[in-house]
Amino acid sequence: MSQSLLYHAFGIPKTYRYVRTEYQQRAVWFSVRPEGEPECCPLCQGKDFVGHGQRERKVRMVPIGLKPVWLKVAVPRYRCKGCGQTWEITPPLSGRMSRSADNSSATWST
């Protein structure tokens, strides 16, 4: 049910996979991770890149009843072997908080 709730009620794209639900700090925490890897570097379009770590992003969602709801998103980072650019996948629902490159699904690291 949690995966269906995330997709249908909260609008999380199907490119993200539900991992678990936790009940901490009087709130509901859903964890998701992206499915698959990007096809190419968003800067040079090169296909030769490697993983470069990851971070966790927390996004506040609308409450369920009186419970605050948070989304924990695993955000993988990549480094292109061709141009040396580092980028990460843009988490869902973070469009207003992220700088995206040419409306792609990547965010440049600063």
C-alpha atoms as an extended CHARMM CRD file, in Angstrom:
* protein
*
       110  EXT
         1         1  MET       CA              0.0000000000        0.0000000000        0.0000000000  PROA      1               0.0000000000
         2         2  SER       CA              2.8290000000        2.4700000000        0.7840000000  PROA      2               0.0000000000
         3         3  GLN       CA              4.1950000000        2.3290000000       -2.7520000000  PROA      3               0.0000000000
         4         4  SER       CA              0.7500000000        2.9500000000       -4.1920000000  PROA      4               0.0000000000
         5         5  LEU       CA              0.1910000000        5.8310000000       -1.7420000000  PROA      5               0.0000000000
         6         6  LEU       CA              3.4650000000        7.4680000000       -2.7760000000  PROA      6               0.0000000000
         7         7  TYR       CA              2.6910000000        7.2080000000       -6.4870000000  PROA      7               0.0000000000
         8         8  HSD       CA             -1.0030000000        8.0790000000       -6.4850000000  PROA      8               0.0000000000
         9         9  ALA       CA             -1.4790000000       10.4180000000       -3.5140000000  PROA      9               0.0000000000
        10        10  PHE       CA              1.8930000000       12.1760000000       -3.3150000000  PROA      10              0.0000000000
        11        11  GLY       CA              2.8340000000       12.1150000000       -6.9960000000  PROA      11              0.0000000000
        12        12  ILE       CA              6.2080000000       10.3880000000       -6.6160000000  PROA      12              0.0000000000
        13        13  PRO       CA              7.2310000000        9.2590000000      -10.1320000000  PROA      13              0.0000000000
        14        14  LYS       CA              7.4830000000        5.5540000000      -10.9020000000  PROA      14              0.0000000000
        15        15  THR       CA             11.1970000000        6.0220000000      -11.5410000000  PROA      15              0.0000000000
        16        16  TYR       CA             11.5410000000        5.8500000000       -7.7330000000  PROA      16              0.0000000000
        17        17  ARG       CA             11.1390000000        2.6570000000       -5.7510000000  PROA      17              0.0000000000
        18        18  TYR       CA              9.6130000000        2.5290000000       -2.2520000000  PROA      18              0.0000000000
        19        19  VAL       CA             12.1040000000        1.1430000000        0.3210000000  PROA      19              0.0000000000
        20        20  ARG       CA             10.4650000000        1.3720000000        3.7700000000  PROA      20              0.0000000000
        21        21  THR       CA              8.2510000000        3.3190000000        6.1790000000  PROA      21              0.0000000000
        22        22  GLU       CA              9.4820000000        4.4480000000        9.5870000000  PROA      22              0.0000000000
        23        23  TYR       CA              7.6020000000        6.0820000000       12.4540000000  PROA      23              0.0000000000
        24        24  GLN       CA             10.0390000000        8.4110000000       14.2330000000  PROA      24              0.0000000000
        25        25  GLN       CA              9.8760000000       11.7570000000       16.0160000000  PROA      25              0.0000000000
        26        26  ARG       CA              6.0460000000       11.6940000000       15.8980000000  PROA      26              0.0000000000
        27        27  ALA       CA              6.1850000000       11.6620000000       12.1000000000  PROA      27              0.0000000000
        28        28  VAL       CA              5.8750000000        9.2230000000        9.1920000000  PROA      28              0.0000000000
        29        29  TRP       CA              9.0740000000        8.8050000000        7.1270000000  PROA      29              0.0000000000
        30        30  PHE       CA              8.9100000000        7.1640000000        3.6880000000  PROA      30              0.0000000000
        31        31  SER       CA             12.2210000000        6.1240000000        2.1020000000  PROA      31              0.0000000000
        32        32  VAL       CA             12.6370000000        5.8610000000       -1.6780000000  PROA      32              0.0000000000
        33        33  ARG       CA             15.5130000000        5.3330000000       -4.0890000000  PROA      33              0.0000000000
        34        34  PRO       CA             15.8200000000        5.9230000000       -7.8340000000  PROA      34              0.0000000000
        35        35  GLU       CA             15.4690000000        2.9900000000      -10.2110000000  PROA      35              0.0000000000
        36        36  GLY       CA             18.3030000000        2.5100000000      -12.6680000000  PROA      36              0.0000000000
        37        37  GLU       CA             21.0330000000        4.9350000000      -13.7210000000  PROA      37              0.0000000000
        38        38  PRO       CA             21.0640000000        7.9220000000      -16.0530000000  PROA      38              0.0000000000
        39        39  GLU       CA             21.6800000000        7.2380000000      -19.7340000000  PROA      39              0.0000000000
        40        40  CYS       CA             24.4130000000        9.8370000000      -20.2190000000  PROA      40              0.0000000000
        41        41  CYS       CA             26.2200000000       12.8610000000      -18.8100000000  PROA      41              0.0000000000
        42        42  PRO       CA             23.8900000000       15.8920000000      -18.9900000000  PROA      42              0.0000000000
        43        43  LEU       CA             26.7910000000       18.1600000000      -20.0360000000  PROA      43              0.0000000000
        44        44  CYS       CA             28.6850000000       16.2630000000      -22.7660000000  PROA      44              0.0000000000
        45        45  GLN       CA             26.1890000000       13.4080000000      -23.4110000000  PROA      45              0.0000000000
        46        46  GLY       CA             29.0210000000       10.9200000000      -22.7350000000  PROA      46              0.0000000000
        47        47  LYS       CA             28.0560000000        7.4310000000      -21.6450000000  PROA      47              0.0000000000
        48        48  ASP       CA             31.2540000000        6.7220000000      -19.7000000000  PROA      48              0.0000000000
        49        49  PHE       CA             30.6030000000        7.7440000000      -16.0830000000  PROA      49              0.0000000000
        50        50  VAL       CA             30.9940000000        6.2270000000      -12.6260000000  PROA      50              0.0000000000
        51        51  GLY       CA             29.1760000000        6.4740000000       -9.3120000000  PROA      51              0.0000000000
        52        52  HSD       CA             30.5620000000        9.2160000000       -7.0850000000  PROA      52              0.0000000000
        53        53  GLY       CA             28.8240000000        8.5700000000       -3.7520000000  PROA      53              0.0000000000
        54        54  GLN       CA             25.3540000000        9.5650000000       -2.6530000000  PROA      54              0.0000000000
        55        55  ARG       CA             23.5580000000       11.6900000000       -0.1160000000  PROA      55              0.0000000000
        56        56  GLU       CA             20.1710000000       11.5900000000        1.5490000000  PROA      56              0.0000000000
        57        57  ARG       CA             17.6770000000       14.3670000000        0.9040000000  PROA      57              0.0000000000
        58        58  LYS       CA             14.6760000000       15.0010000000        3.1440000000  PROA      58              0.0000000000
        59        59  VAL       CA             11.5510000000       16.5170000000        1.5920000000  PROA      59              0.0000000000
        60        60  ARG       CA              8.5310000000       17.5490000000        3.6580000000  PROA      60              0.0000000000
        61        61  MET       CA              5.2330000000       16.2200000000        2.3540000000  PROA      61              0.0000000000
        62        62  VAL       CA              1.6240000000       17.0620000000        3.1980000000  PROA      62              0.0000000000
        63        63  PRO       CA              0.5000000000       15.5490000000        6.5020000000  PROA      63              0.0000000000
        64        64  ILE       CA             -1.5850000000       12.4190000000        6.8810000000  PROA      64              0.0000000000
        65        65  GLY       CA             -4.1830000000       13.3510000000        9.4720000000  PROA      65              0.0000000000
        66        66  LEU       CA             -2.2630000000       15.0730000000       12.2590000000  PROA      66              0.0000000000
        67        67  LYS       CA              1.0310000000       13.2890000000       11.4910000000  PROA      67              0.0000000000
        68        68  PRO       CA              3.8030000000       15.1460000000        9.6460000000  PROA      68              0.0000000000
        69        69  VAL       CA              5.0990000000       13.2040000000        6.6530000000  PROA      69              0.0000000000
        70        70  TRP       CA              8.6840000000       13.2580000000        5.3440000000  PROA      70              0.0000000000
        71        71  LEU       CA             10.2500000000       11.6640000000        2.2900000000  PROA      71              0.0000000000
        72        72  LYS       CA             13.8430000000       10.3940000000        2.5470000000  PROA      72              0.0000000000
        73        73  VAL       CA             15.3610000000       10.1690000000       -0.9120000000  PROA      73              0.0000000000
        74        74  ALA       CA             18.6590000000        8.4710000000       -1.7460000000  PROA      74              0.0000000000
        75        75  VAL       CA             20.3590000000       10.8760000000       -4.1940000000  PROA      75              0.0000000000
        76        76  PRO       CA             23.1820000000        9.1930000000       -6.1510000000  PROA      76              0.0000000000
        77        77  ARG       CA             26.0290000000       11.2930000000       -7.5650000000  PROA      77              0.0000000000
        78        78  TYR       CA             27.9630000000       10.5510000000      -10.7530000000  PROA      78              0.0000000000
        79        79  ARG       CA             31.2140000000       11.7420000000      -12.3410000000  PROA      79              0.0000000000
        80        80  CYS       CA             31.7310000000       11.7580000000      -16.1040000000  PROA      80              0.0000000000
        81        81  LYS       CA             35.0390000000       10.2590000000      -17.2330000000  PROA      81              0.0000000000
        82        82  GLY       CA             34.9180000000       12.3100000000      -20.4400000000  PROA      82              0.0000000000
        83        83  CYS       CA             34.4180000000       15.8850000000      -19.1900000000  PROA      83              0.0000000000
        84        84  GLY       CA             34.9680000000       15.4560000000      -15.4390000000  PROA      84              0.0000000000
        85        85  GLN       CA             31.5740000000       16.9660000000      -14.5250000000  PROA      85              0.0000000000
        86        86  THR       CA             29.9160000000       15.7610000000      -11.3190000000  PROA      86              0.0000000000
        87        87  TRP       CA             26.1220000000       15.6380000000      -11.1720000000  PROA      87              0.0000000000
        88        88  GLU       CA             23.2890000000       14.0640000000       -9.2230000000  PROA      88              0.0000000000
        89        89  ILE       CA             19.7780000000       12.8980000000       -9.9540000000  PROA      89              0.0000000000
        90        90  THR       CA             17.1790000000       15.5250000000       -9.0040000000  PROA      90              0.0000000000
        91        91  PRO       CA             14.9650000000       14.1790000000       -6.1940000000  PROA      91              0.0000000000
        92        92  PRO       CA             11.2050000000       14.0880000000       -6.7640000000  PROA      92              0.0000000000
        93        93  LEU       CA              9.1970000000       17.1360000000       -5.6730000000  PROA      93              0.0000000000
        94        94  SER       CA             12.2930000000       19.3200000000       -5.3300000000  PROA      94              0.0000000000
        95        95  GLY       CA             11.9470000000       21.3820000000       -8.5170000000  PROA      95              0.0000000000
        96        96  ARG       CA             11.6660000000       24.6700000000       -6.6400000000  PROA      96              0.0000000000
        97        97  MET       CA             14.6470000000       23.8190000000       -4.4280000000  PROA      97              0.0000000000
        98        98  SER       CA             17.0990000000       22.6420000000       -7.0930000000  PROA      98              0.0000000000
        99        99  ARG       CA             18.9150000000       24.1950000000      -10.0020000000  PROA      99              0.0000000000
       100       100  SER       CA             18.3400000000       21.9000000000      -12.9330000000  PROA      100             0.0000000000
       101       101  ALA       CA             20.3950000000       21.8710000000      -16.0980000000  PROA      101             0.0000000000
       102       102  ASP       CA             18.3390000000       22.4470000000      -19.2510000000  PROA      102             0.0000000000
       103       103  ASN       CA             15.2360000000       20.9470000000      -17.5960000000  PROA      103             0.0000000000
       104       104  SER       CA             16.9620000000       17.5570000000      -17.4340000000  PROA      104             0.0000000000
       105       105  SER       CA             16.8110000000       15.1920000000      -14.4780000000  PROA      105             0.0000000000
       106       106  ALA       CA             20.2670000000       16.1630000000      -13.2440000000  PROA      106             0.0000000000
       107       107  THR       CA             21.4080000000       18.8310000000      -10.8300000000  PROA      107             0.0000000000
       108       108  TRP       CA             24.8980000000       20.3050000000      -11.0880000000  PROA      108             0.0000000000
       109       109  SER       CA             27.1180000000       20.0700000000       -8.0360000000  PROA      109             0.0000000000
       110       110  THR       CA             28.6170000000       23.2610000000       -6.7100000000  PROA      110             0.0000000000
